[in-house]
Amino acid sequence: MEPFAFIIGLLLLGVLLQRTDAPVDLAKSLNFFVIYVSLPATILLQVPKIHMDMSALGVVLIPWLLLPITVAIVMVLTKNHPPEVRAALLLVLPLGNTSFVGIPIVQTLLGDAAIPYVLMYDQFGTFLILSLYGSAVLARYETGHIHKRLILKKLFLFPPFLMLLVAMIWGEMPSRMIPYLQILSATLVPVALVSVGYSLRIRGGIDYPLFTKALMVKLMVMPLIAFGILFAMGTEPLALKTAVLESGMPSMITAGALAIAAGFAPALSAALVGYGIIIALVTLPIIAYLLERL
């Protein structure tokens, strides 16, 4: 319970910083540090530990298998809603907070051994989906055009993805580098969680029936479907638990920010991100407990 209390404490610290004279772009600066320093260091340390077997393949496949299912559910949920509401849910429901929130929570619930699977899910799943699918949704509902070259450019210039390729090609880092990478990697959890807490914004004017259904899909239905798929595949227990927890992560802050910036139901998008993180602190430990019992 102490590590989980520490997670909550860091989130609350970020919330409290909202009431100080902190720089306006504090969350942006913290995220920049995580993306360009903490996460690449973690990837260089952890990815070489991954053994590419059927379990790892299942972890990578799950977010892609859940994507069309989530899109179909969104289409049904929003059949009587304006296009901007559909666009908002198409962004925030398939994309989970599988790194900033996912890494510390999975580390707390399953231990360090699960981190390589988290990175596989996040980089080959969530990140690629954000880069390819997320950009396509924005283009489709904002401009009506999809810019393929721009999408690919963003993908191959993203530091964590570049370090993922380096780690897969190079393998384990030289022993002299490891202590320094460990120091940088250790900053990921506290910096990311403070940033998440600082970014939490709860707005009014929400379509509560749609909000409730969307939240249930994100935090409960998706993990249940993921469990069914991975169990049928005979996935190794730790990989299964990791992928199920990752599939039940709250909506990605970046996806919510993109939806808000594009004018896609800003109140609903902010609520799914903000309330989602709070509620996930309850649902994820319950899911982890049920997985242990099963």
Phi, psi and omega per residue, in radians:
M1 nan -0.511 -3.105
E2 -1.068 -0.810 3.096
P3 -1.045 -0.651 -3.135
F4 -1.214 -0.651 3.074
A5 -1.106 -0.610 3.110
F6 -1.132 -0.693 3.086
I7 -1.045 -0.851 3.138
I8 -1.071 -0.713 3.132
G9 -1.074 -0.716 3.118
L10 -1.162 -0.690 3.077
L11 -1.087 -0.759 3.124
L12 -1.133 -0.636 3.082
L13 -1.050 -0.750 3.086
G14 -1.089 -0.715 3.104
V15 -1.093 -0.762 -3.137
L16 -1.097 -0.591 3.131
L17 -1.122 -0.344 3.071
Q18 -1.084 -0.464 -3.073
R19 -1.606 0.076 3.115
T20 -1.775 -3.116 3.089
D21 -1.605 0.680 3.106
A22 -1.082 2.643 3.105
P23 -0.968 2.552 -3.103
V24 -1.029 -0.641 -3.082
D25 -1.712 0.522 -3.112
L26 -1.029 -0.855 -3.121
A27 -1.053 -0.695 3.126
K28 -1.102 -0.715 3.132
S29 -1.169 -0.753 3.116
L30 -1.098 -0.757 3.123
N31 -1.104 -0.666 3.120
F32 -1.060 -0.770 3.127
F33 -1.097 -0.763 -3.138
V34 -1.094 -0.800 -3.062
I35 -1.208 -0.674 -3.036
Y36 -1.653 -0.279 -3.078
V37 -2.209 -1.097 -2.991
S38 -1.122 -0.897 -3.081
L39 -1.167 -0.769 3.062
P40 -1.019 -0.696 3.125
A41 -1.114 -0.726 3.108
T42 -1.099 -0.713 3.138
I43 -1.120 -0.770 -3.138
L44 -1.111 -0.538 3.124
L45 -1.398 -0.718 -2.917
Q46 -1.669 -0.620 -3.051
V47 -1.056 -0.687 3.106
P48 -1.058 -0.286 3.130
K49 -1.392 -0.208 -3.074
I50 -1.334 2.318 3.024
H51 -1.828 2.041 -3.063
M52 -1.289 1.673 3.087
D53 -2.240 -2.949 -3.113
M54 -1.127 -0.542 3.118
S55 -1.155 -0.789 3.103
A56 -1.114 -0.668 3.112
L57 -1.094 -0.719 3.113
G58 -1.078 -0.712 3.117
V59 -1.071 -0.728 -3.138
V60 -1.218 -0.664 -3.066
L61 -1.265 -0.572 -3.005
I62 -0.939 -0.903 -3.136
P63 -1.041 -0.565 3.128
W64 -1.310 -0.600 3.080
L65 -1.255 -0.589 3.118
L66 -1.290 -0.444 -3.075
L67 -0.995 -0.976 -3.134
P68 -1.126 -0.539 3.096
I69 -1.136 -0.786 3.132
T70 -1.122 -0.748 3.117
V71 -1.044 -0.749 3.127
A72 -1.092 -0.724 3.118
I73 -1.121 -0.726 3.119
V74 -1.070 -0.743 3.132
M75 -1.034 -0.679 3.117
V76 -1.245 -0.787 -3.102
L77 -1.106 -0.552 -3.017
T78 -1.878 0.333 -3.081
K79 -1.095 -0.432 3.130
N80 -1.945 0.393 -3.117
H81 -2.063 2.796 3.139
P82 -1.118 2.789 -3.131
P83 -1.000 -0.613 -3.107
E84 -1.180 -0.519 3.079
V85 -1.236 -0.766 3.087
R86 -1.056 -0.757 3.137
A87 -1.072 -0.706 3.134
A88 -1.066 -0.824 -3.117
L89 -1.223 -0.568 3.086
L90 -1.125 -0.451 3.105
L91 -1.515 -0.857 -2.942
V92 -1.521 -0.351 -3.140
L93 -1.422 -0.805 -3.136
P94 -1.215 -0.457 -3.012
L95 -1.729 2.000 -3.133
G96 -1.754 2.832 3.117
N97 -1.474 1.232 -2.961
T98 -1.494 -0.058 3.088
S99 -2.003 -1.140 -3.068
F100 -1.025 -0.748 3.090
V101 -1.658 -0.672 -3.052
G102 -1.090 -0.807 -3.081
I103 -1.083 -0.929 -3.110
P104 -1.141 -0.639 -3.111
I105 -1.248 -0.784 3.117
V106 -1.127 -0.677 3.098
Q107 -1.055 -0.695 3.135
T108 -1.229 -0.734 -3.043
L109 -1.453 -0.559 -3.045
L110 -2.082 -0.256 3.128
G111 1.692 3.013 -3.079
D112 -1.097 -0.487 -3.086
A113 -1.107 -0.357 -3.114
A114 -1.477 -0.261 -3.028
I115 -1.039 -0.748 3.098
P116 -0.979 -0.684 3.108
Y117 -1.179 -0.639 3.083
V118 -1.048 -0.783 -3.118
L119 -1.138 -0.657 3.080
M120 -1.090 -0.834 -3.138
Y121 -1.061 -0.779 -3.049
D122 -1.231 -0.851 -3.021
Q123 -1.373 -0.793 -3.130
F124 -1.487 -0.254 3.123
G125 -1.863 -1.446 -3.023
T126 -0.987 -0.848 -3.069
F127 -1.108 -0.797 3.134
L128 -1.139 -0.645 3.113
I129 -1.137 -0.733 3.083
L130 -1.066 -0.792 -3.067
S131 -1.176 -0.748 -3.057
L132 -1.613 -1.088 -3.103
Y133 -1.179 -0.809 -3.116
G134 -1.047 -0.764 3.112
S135 -1.115 -0.638 3.133
A136 -1.168 -0.709 3.108
V137 -1.096 -0.810 3.118
L138 -1.030 -0.803 -3.125
A139 -1.119 -0.746 -3.097
R140 -1.110 -0.790 -3.047
Y141 -1.627 -0.238 -3.123
E142 -1.767 -0.759 -3.067
T143 -2.095 -0.365 -3.086
G144 1.502 0.022 -3.131
H145 -2.249 2.575 3.109
I146 -1.940 2.085 -3.084
H147 -1.692 1.626 -3.051
K148 -1.119 -0.718 -3.094
R149 -1.119 -0.715 3.139
L150 -1.147 -0.681 3.126
I151 -1.084 -0.815 -3.129
L152 -1.169 -0.624 3.116
K153 -1.092 -0.792 3.122
K154 -1.094 -0.666 -3.111
L155 -1.086 -0.880 -3.012
F156 -1.462 -0.059 3.053
L157 -1.875 0.111 -3.133
F158 -1.425 2.057 -3.017
P159 -0.926 -0.835 3.137
P160 -1.047 -0.624 3.129
F161 -1.211 -0.677 3.093
L162 -1.102 -0.757 3.126
M163 -1.180 -0.520 3.063
L164 -1.101 -0.764 3.110
L165 -1.132 -0.730 3.116
V166 -1.067 -0.795 -3.104
A167 -1.127 -0.639 -3.132
M168 -1.263 -0.585 -3.120
I169 -1.444 -0.773 -3.046
W170 -1.378 -0.700 -3.054
G171 1.560 -2.612 -3.084
E172 -1.110 2.383 -3.117
M173 -1.231 2.718 3.091
P174 -0.981 2.506 -3.049
S175 -1.012 -0.569 3.140
R176 -1.159 -0.479 -3.109
M177 -1.455 -0.456 -2.982
I178 -1.012 -0.802 3.131
P179 -1.027 -0.656 -3.125
Y180 -1.280 -0.671 3.069
L181 -1.128 -0.608 3.114
Q182 -1.138 -0.686 3.100
I183 -1.092 -0.809 -3.136
L184 -1.170 -0.697 -3.140
S185 -1.122 -0.596 -3.115
A186 -1.135 -0.298 3.133
T187 -1.389 -0.241 -3.012
L188 -1.049 -0.930 -3.036
V189 -1.096 -0.958 -3.112
P190 -1.115 -0.754 -3.110
V191 -1.157 -0.763 -3.123
A192 -1.121 -0.749 -3.090
L193 -1.244 -0.642 3.052
V194 -1.100 -0.704 3.095
S195 -1.093 -0.748 3.118
V196 -1.071 -0.806 3.131
G197 -1.082 -0.713 3.137
Y198 -1.173 -0.480 -3.086
S199 -1.496 -0.204 -3.095
L200 -1.111 2.139 3.068
R201 -2.375 2.168 3.133
I202 -1.890 2.147 -3.099
R203 -1.970 2.808 3.073
G204 -1.593 -2.974 3.105
G205 1.185 0.742 -3.063
I206 -1.760 2.487 2.965
D207 -1.380 1.603 -2.973
Y208 -1.122 -0.681 3.087
P209 -1.041 -0.793 3.116
L210 -1.171 -0.721 3.119
F211 -1.018 -0.788 -3.120
T212 -1.109 -0.798 3.133
K213 -1.094 -0.766 -3.117
A214 -1.109 -0.727 -3.137
L215 -1.152 -0.677 3.099
M216 -1.114 -0.699 3.100
V217 -1.082 -0.810 -3.049
K218 -1.174 -0.780 -2.975
L219 -1.689 -0.299 -3.057
M220 -2.175 -0.843 -3.062
V221 -1.211 -0.785 -3.110
M222 -1.072 -0.773 3.083
P223 -1.101 -0.615 3.133
L224 -1.141 -0.761 3.112
I225 -1.138 -0.753 3.131
A226 -1.048 -0.732 3.121
F227 -1.061 -0.777 -3.134
G228 -1.058 -0.750 -3.131
I229 -1.156 -0.849 -3.077
L230 -1.200 -0.624 3.098
F231 -1.130 -0.721 3.119
A232 -1.147 -0.514 3.128
M233 -1.398 -0.172 -3.101
G234 1.242 0.615 -3.087
T235 -1.179 2.476 3.107
E236 -0.972 2.465 -2.988
P237 -0.911 -0.837 -3.091
L238 -1.134 -0.724 3.102
A239 -1.119 -0.725 3.118
L240 -1.065 -0.874 -3.118
K241 -1.059 -0.736 -3.122
T242 -1.098 -0.845 -3.106
A243 -1.150 -0.652 3.116
V244 -1.139 -0.782 3.106
L245 -1.114 -0.723 3.122
E246 -1.096 -0.647 3.140
S247 -1.227 -0.319 3.126
G248 -1.752 0.224 3.114
M249 -1.219 2.626 3.098
P250 -1.137 2.947 -3.079
S251 -1.063 2.512 -3.124
M252 -1.141 2.327 3.123
I253 -1.064 -0.706 3.139
T254 -1.072 -0.745 3.121
A255 -1.098 -0.731 3.096
G256 -1.105 -0.729 3.131
A257 -1.108 -0.701 3.111
L258 -1.124 -0.733 3.129
A259 -1.115 -0.754 -3.141
I260 -1.132 -0.791 -3.133
A261 -1.075 -0.583 -3.133
A262 -1.467 -0.086 -3.136
G263 1.401 0.387 3.131
F264 -1.541 1.644 3.105
A265 0.734 1.164 -3.037
P266 -0.976 -0.747 -3.112
A267 -1.112 -0.772 -3.140
L268 -1.153 -0.750 -3.136
S269 -1.089 -0.799 3.138
A270 -1.124 -0.688 -3.122
A271 -1.163 -0.707 -3.140
L272 -1.129 -0.637 3.098
V273 -1.270 -0.903 -3.054
G274 -1.165 -1.016 3.127
Y275 -1.131 -0.584 -3.124
G276 -1.033 -0.753 3.135
I277 -1.110 -0.762 -3.116
I278 -1.107 -0.839 -3.093
I279 -1.206 -0.600 -3.140
A280 -1.106 -0.453 3.087
L281 -1.136 -0.299 3.068
V282 -1.710 -0.806 -3.041
T283 -1.205 -0.652 -3.072
L284 -1.162 -0.784 3.051
P285 -1.081 -0.598 3.100
I286 -1.137 -0.767 3.108
I287 -1.068 -0.770 3.131
A288 -1.061 -0.726 3.120
Y289 -1.100 -0.774 3.137
L290 -1.134 -0.659 3.104
L291 -1.110 -0.679 3.098
E292 -1.119 -0.691 -3.136
R293 -1.187 -0.607 -3.119
L294 -1.361 nan nan
